Amino acid sequence: MRQGRVSKAQRRAYSDLLPLYGVPFLPSALDFDRLFGRAAPKILEIGFGMGETTATIAQEHPENDYLGIEVHTPGVGSLLKRIADLHLENVRIIQHDAVEVVEHMIAPAALAGVHVFFPDPWPKKRHHKRRLMQPAFVALLASRMKRGARVHACTDWEEYARQMLEVLSAEPVLRNTAPGYAGRPEARPETKFLFITGFGDQFPELRELIKYGTNILQKPFLPSELLRKVEDTLSQGEAATGTEG
Ligand SMILES: C[S@@+](CC[C@H](N)C(=O)[O-])C[C@H]1O[C@@H](n2cnc3c(N)ncnc32)[C@H](O)[C@@H]1O
C-alpha cells in the first residue's frame, strides 16, 4: 500500500476517527442500512484522494449516504478530519483496493450511484491494463447498481476519457444520459489539481512523488518550497497547470 507523507493532523484523525467512520475490509457483503443507521440512497466513491469533493458533496446532500474507498493513508486521514470538522454523519470509509471491495462487500443492486473522479490515468500504454475503468470492472459495478442508479466518472486525461466513454457505452446494462461526453454537473465541485506534463529532469524531486504511474499531483502532497518552484515554472508557461472540470 502506498503511504506517502501523513501530516500530524491527518495522523491524529486517522487513529482517533478511523474506528468510528472506517469499515474494515471483509470478504462479505455489507449491511448498508445498518452501517449508516438508516435507509437512504447509498453512493459509492472510488479513489476519493484527499476527500475534499467527497466532503463537499456529502455536506450538500445530507439525504444520501456516501461510502468512500481510498488506499492512500494521508487521504484517508484527510477525509476523516473533514468528517469531524463538518460533523458529517453520512460518510464512511474503506481503506482497501476498490475492485476487491466492490466484488466482495457490495451486494447486488445496493447502490444508487457511483462516483469515479479523476482515477489514476496510467498514461503509459503498457500500464493501461492497470486502469480502473475496464470492461470487467464496469460490468461488476453495474451489477451492484440499482435500476436508475448513475455512474459519474471524469478525468482530465483525454485519452482515458475516450476509453471511459467507450467502456461505459459498451456495457449493456448502462445507458449514457448525455449525447457523448457530459459537462461537469453542479453537484461536483471544482478542486485544484496540479497536473504535470513534460517536466523531465527539471524537478527530479517530483519524480520521487510520482510513484503511482500518474502525472497528476494534488498540492497538499508537495512540500511548500517545491510547490512554489513548480508554480513559478508553470506561470512561465513551461508546463500545464489546471483546474479540473
Ligand atoms: C488522481 S487521484 C484523484 C483523487 C480524487 N478523486 C479527486 O478528484 O481529487 C486518484 C485516487 O484514486 C486512488 N486509487 C487508485 N486506485 C485505487 C483502487 N484500486 N482502490 C482505491 N483507491 C484507488 C489513488 O490512491 C488516488 O488517491
The ligand as a Tripos MOL2 file, in Angstrom:
@<TRIPOS>MOLECULE
LIG
   27    29     1     0     0
SMALL
NO_CHARGES

@<TRIPOS>ATOM
      1 C1         -5.7750   11.1320   -9.2230 C.3       1 LIG1
      2 S1         -6.3980   10.7450   -7.6720 S.3       1 LIG1
      3 C2         -7.9700   11.5650   -7.6520 C.3       1 LIG1
      4 C3         -8.4900   11.7970   -6.2720 C.3       1 LIG1
      5 C4         -9.8910   12.3680   -6.1080 C.3       1 LIG1
      6 N1        -10.9000   11.5250   -6.7350 N.3       1 LIG1
      7 C5        -10.0120   13.7720   -6.6090 C.2       1 LIG1
      8 O1        -10.7360   14.0120   -7.5760 O.co2     1 LIG1
      9 O2         -9.3920   14.6580   -6.0130 O.co2     1 LIG1
     10 C6         -6.8400    9.0040   -7.7910 C.3       1 LIG1
     11 C7         -7.0030    8.3550   -6.4180 C.3       1 LIG1
     12 O3         -7.5000    7.0260   -6.5910 O.3       1 LIG1
     13 C8         -6.8830    6.1860   -5.6330 C.3       1 LIG1
     14 N2         -6.9310    4.8160   -6.1560 N.ar      1 LIG1
     15 C9         -6.3560    4.3660   -7.2980 C.ar      1 LIG1
     16 N3         -6.6330    3.0710   -7.4940 N.ar      1 LIG1
     17 C10        -7.4090    2.6850   -6.4450 C.ar      1 LIG1
     18 C11        -8.0020    1.4540   -6.0880 C.ar      1 LIG1
     19 N4         -7.8800    0.3710   -6.8570 N.pl3     1 LIG1
     20 N5         -8.7300    1.4140   -4.9460 N.ar      1 LIG1
     21 C12        -8.8600    2.5090   -4.1660 C.ar      1 LIG1
     22 N6         -8.3160    3.7110   -4.4530 N.ar      1 LIG1
     23 C13        -7.5970    3.7980   -5.5890 C.ar      1 LIG1
     24 C14        -5.4680    6.7370   -5.5060 C.3       1 LIG1
     25 O4         -4.8690    6.4020   -4.2750 O.3       1 LIG1
     26 C15        -5.7080    8.2390   -5.6640 C.3       1 LIG1
     27 O5         -5.8530    8.8750   -4.4140 O.3       1 LIG1
@<TRIPOS>BOND
     1     1     2 1
     2     2     3 1
     3     2    10 1
     4     3     4 1
     5     4     5 1
     6     5     6 1
     7     5     7 1
     8     7     8 2
     9     7     9 1
    10    10    11 1
    11    11    12 1
    12    11    26 1
    13    12    13 1
    14    13    14 1
    15    13    24 1
    16    14    15 ar
    17    14    23 ar
    18    15    16 ar
    19    16    17 ar
    20    17    18 ar
    21    17    23 ar
    22    18    19 1
    23    18    20 ar
    24    20    21 ar
    25    21    22 ar
    26    22    23 ar
    27    24    25 1
    28    24    26 1
    29    26    27 1
@<TRIPOS>SUBSTRUCTURE
     1 LIG1         1 GROUP 0 **** ****
